[in-house]
Each structure stands twice: as C-alpha cells, then as structure tokens.
Amino acid sequence: MVVSSRSSVRALSLAIAAASAGLSMNVAASMGNIGTTYGILPSDIASAQALSMFNTQVSATYYNPAYLAADERGELTGGILHAEPELRATGSDRTGEVLSDRPSQHVLIGMKTNLSSLTRVKHPIYLGFVAGVEKFGKELLAFGSETSDTGQFLTYDRQPLFLNLGGATTLWRGIDAGFSTRITLHSEAALKTTTDLAGNTEYESLSVNAKPSIRSILSTSINLGDTFCPDSSCFLSGFETAFAYRTSSNTRTTVSANTVIPGLIPASDPLVFAITTYDSYQPSVYAFGMQYKAERWRVGLTLEQQNWSDLEDEFAGDTVKNQAMAEFDDILIPRIGGEMKLGEHFAVTAGLAYQESALKSDSTLDVNYFDNDKYIVGLGLSAEYTRTRLLAYPVRLDIGYQRQMLQDRDFTISTSNPDATNNGTVISTDGDVDVISGSITLKF
C-alpha cells in the first residue's frame, strides 16, 4: 500500500502539472503591478509617482482618471520598461548572496481621445486606456505561487498583464471627475484522467478558462485658481489638488484535478486535488496629491495609503500560502517630486519617496516571504516638439530612470519540511532595483 500510495501521488502530480502547464509555463510574478511597484510611463518613474496624479498622459487612467480632462488634446503613446532587481539574502544556509535577479520587461501602449466629436453633445468627455504586457509583449500572463524553504521576495519579479480603461469630464470650472477600471484575470483549470501506477494517463479531459475581474478607480481634481478666482489672479492661482481611490484587485488561479487508478482508486470515489491561489495583488489605495505649477516649473506632493492588511483575508483562502499566517500592515507612502523646463523643448523631472514594508511578519511558515523598507529616487528627461519634418502633430519623447534601495532586514526561515536543514536560520536581506523606461507620445 505504501508503493501504491506513492504512485497515486505521483500520478496526481502529473495531472496537476498538466493542468498548470496551460497557465504558468514555469514563470513567476509578484504581489503588485508596474503601476504600484515602479510607475507606468517614464514621467511617473522619474518623479517616483509624486507627479503621477497630475500627469496629462494616458497613465492618468490608473493614478487619477480625472486628469485626463486637463489636456484637451488626444494622445497616442508607446513605450518600454525594463526593471533589473538584485535582491540579496545572506545566511549560514547559503553560499551566494543574490536570491533573485530576474528582470521585468514591459511593452506599453496607451491612447486618449475626446468622444464628444462622435456625438451632438458639446461637453467634452475624454476616454483613455493603457496596457502593458510582460517580456516585451511575449508573455500575457505571468503567474507563480509557491512555498519556499530558501525564501522569496514578496514583490519584484515578472509583472502580470496591466490593463486600465477609464474616462473623465469637467463638472464645473476647474473641477474634473474621472472613473476607470483595472482589469485582471481569474483563471480556472479542471483536469480529469485515468492513470496506472506508472503514471501513464488515458481518457484525459482538460479545460482552462479565464475571466476578467473588473475593479474600480474613482478620482477628482480641482484647479483652485480656476475654481475660486477664474477671472483674475489670486493667492490660489497655480495650486491644484487631487484625490483618488483605487479598490483592491488580484490575479487568482483555481485548479481542480481528479484521477482514477483502476484497481486502487475507483471512478465512484476519485482522488481529488484542488488549489486556489493568488499571485498578483494590489491593495485598496487612498491617494491625495497637491501641486503648485508656475510658468517654467512645478512641484508636487502625494500621500498614498495602501491597505495591505486586507491581504490577510486573501491568504486565509489561499491553499498554497494559508499556513504562513502572514500579517500585513497598512502603510502611508510620502512622495515628492518636481519638474523644471529647460528652454523651449526640454524638461527635467526628479522625485523621491519612502515606502515602509507592508509585511509585518518576520517569519512565515513554509512560504518564507521577504520584504524591506525602501528609498526610491527618480530622474527623467522629456522633449516635446510642436513641429517636425515628418509628423503633422506634436511629438513628445521621454526617458526615465529610477533606483529603489532596499534597507537591511532580518527574517527567520520557518519550514515544516522534515528534509529541510535550515529551519530557524536567520537571513539578512537587502537589495537594489534599477528601472529604466522610454516612451514616444503623439499629440493630436
């Protein structure tokens, strides 16, 4: 019976692997997306997201959809993003320092237009969308969920499909409102098979389905000068405020597999294996921003509260991570950034942010998550030309660089694996992440 039991487990493992092959292809993602982890466009990356709530480009559909109404021109944007992490973990159980250095590479596309030209209504209504696909467009769904005896970082790995769609309109003088949706995928796989003790399968039935999960983003922007003193200059001129609320979203996969082994496991009572697990998670976010804009420069401050404590409830229903009993804190992230025009065509952007770790636990059974406080600095350059020899419309070029510096933090490896020899080992973690992004934008 011992041999039969091991063979049945092996057969079922093959079944699960077959079901997972349709979903994963041995890649991993992380708890986050490019919008929360790095920034979407070069200008967002360069300002450490401090000016993202006042960005007239299509990334506003994620950070502050109301700001789509701030620029009446249409826009078509394409870009790429490359994030190169070097995440280090040192301890007595390992010889090397670098635990993870796999890059995230996104190709981005976005568009904004005024829909009022399609109707008899003269009131402007702006529609925008932005999408990002991993591995420079070759990987639509990066997914991975696993336990680890050696440890794994909570964020930083390949990022799943990024897709946002939203709109905005002006409510009253200087006051705009916006709404957008963040779209993620929930996947389901079901496998039925008959196997022998050698693991050979027959009469297989495999189905894989994916359905969208749509989550909301609400925001409003107020140009204080236009609202309170539209006909003359006053002390409020140049000041803008914005508020945004993003609901939580996640990427989830459910796998259900059962197998029959003739003579051992009958068809009337098949061996059933079910997994529900989460990979990418974005917490609900409250964000408040303020900007002062002069003729040739602007400066902005954003305070962003991320409610990571809700992830504890998600992990409670995660069959891969539920034993970890991970605890998370809600965090407040301050961001400050500025932009200065250099002549007629060029502008330079810089930003700084500090983000505390949302992971409260220093030990998470079997999953062994690592996460660190970090400083984020960014720098970028943009160039906009109203006339070119080849293009009939204005064109904007952007490049942005960001460095994230993870601060030292110790964790304790905790595992129930009887074969593991490092249970209770203290691990010291830190790291650096370099991000570079470029984009081209056509205004029309």
Phi, psi and omega in degrees: 000331178295316179297317181296319179298315179295322180294320180294321177296319178297317180297318180292325177299320177296323179295315179297319179298321179294319179293318182291334182300327178288350185245324197246312185057036174060042174243166180229154175235211185203169177282085180161187171212175185296331181293320181271328185277318184237307192132152187272300182258165182305324180293326176290319179295317184293326181268007185054034180068010179291328181256008185294330179286350178235034179261120181284354180282176189292344176296347176300336179299337178262315187276320184197082185302336178300332184283357171299334181276355183287338179231118185285349181284149171283169186205141172230123187233139171227144182198173176226154179222135177230119178244125185242099179272150167229095186257121190249143176217119182241143180185175183288348184265005185215155182260328181258161181269317189285117178269325182211133175216024181282126185283160169250131186225116185243143165254136188237145174215142180207158180210146174225141179209161178263115184282349183296338178291344179269353185233177175273356179280127181276343181292126184291136174229119186257137178241135178217153173214155176216138181223144176225137182234133185291161178056045179053041174093359184265352186227104184281328184224104175263119185219138175198135178212121187203160167271164183208128175280341183259345180105153180209147180278142183296321179239178179074095167188199178294139185259139182287176179311130177249124183213123179225139179222130183199179181210168182208159175206163178270127179273316181204177186304117178078358183245118180242150177229147181216157179216137176214170180234138174258123187248122174237173183246136171248123186249147177227136177229138178229133182227131173234135182203159172246132184230163169255182184290345177273356179091006177284136185249155172206167183055042184283148173220117183231130176225139179229127180230148176226136179229148182284146171246121187251122181238152191261151171227126180239143179203162173216147178232143180229120170271103189297325179295312180294331183280314188261338177216069186290336187260354180205168179276142176215182185293345178271351181298133181095345180270137175226145175233157179209147175225137181221146175231125177244124177285160181289154177212163181205167172246122187233145174230135176240125179241128176234122182225142172219150183223149176243131175242106183307132179086350181233306179239110185284162179294334180288340180217068184292157175283121187249138178226124182229136179228133167235123185214152180250146177244290180268139179217133174240121182288163171294143188227133167250126182230134176235132181228150175223139181225141168245128185238120174259190184292319186240003180206164175208155179220143184218154178227134177231135172246124187233118177260122178251123186266076182287343182298336178295340181294338178299321179291324178294317180293333179297332178259011180264114185288347176272322190247000188295332181286347183291332183049046182289140177248138182234150177251149166286141185232152176245123185249115173273139179225137177224139182204165180210161179223138180230130176279136178243092181080201186283326191249334191254154175211145178244141183235142177217153181204161181215140178213156175230127183234118174286156176290137176277344182278110180282326185286137173265357178209128180230110188308126176069321181282318175053064178280145172242143174201147190225153165296153182208147170261141182234125176234146181220156178209138182209162179226136177231151178222129180234130181239125181282335180224134174226167182287330186260329188254143182275348184237163178300148180231142180234134177244135181227145170221137182223146178230142179219142175234129177248126184246108182278129183276155182300139175204141181259142176229157178247124178293130179228120183216145176262003179290117182293341180273349181284140181252001186251014180300129181088359179290136178270128183245132176260126185239147170197190179165175177221147177228125176252130182233132175227140184214148176221151180208158173232134185232129175256125176263139179212000000 
